[in-house]
Amino acid sequence: MSTNNRQFLINQLIWIGLSFGISLPISILLPFPVSLVAIFGVFILFNIYLRRIMMKRMGGGGGNNNDSKLKYYCMSCEAQHKQAECPKCGSKMKRIGF
């Protein structure tokens, strides 16, 4: 088993354990209809929180606009621009730089 698969399995087991650990006390403390709604709410909020953490780890930033770090250069005249075609020579070919 590769390290990526092992880490994925460990993360899933932690997720299942935390979900069960949170939902069990809620179902014991609250009456049935309220506990069901609370468990779904906690599950959704916890999932949103984990996705936000994963996006930050992967460099997504969770809603931040990271396009400002990228620079686009025309492949013909090397002019820096962000339009569909180069304002100097009219070429539509561009490359990305940092």
CORPEFEN-V422544 format. One record per backbone hydrogen bond with DSSP energy under -1.0 kcal/mol. CO is the residue of the C=O (numbers start at 1). NH is the residue of the N-H. Records with the same first field share a line. If there is no record, write none. Layout:
CO: NH / NH
This chain:
2: 6
3: 7
4: 8
5: 9
6: 10
7: 11
8: 12
9: 13
10: 14
11: 15
12: 16
13: 17
14: 18
15: 19
16: 20
17: 21
18: 22
19: 23
20: 24
22: 26
23: 27
24: 28
25: 29
26: 30
31: 35
32: 36
33: 37
34: 38
35: 39
36: 40
37: 41
38: 42
39: 43
40: 44
41: 45
42: 46
43: 47
44: 48
45: 49
46: 50
47: 51
48: 52
49: 53
50: 54
51: 55
52: 56
53: 57
54: 58
55: 60
66: 69
67: 70
71: 97
72: 81
73: 95
74: 78
79: 74
86: 90
91: 86
93: 75
95: 73
97: 71
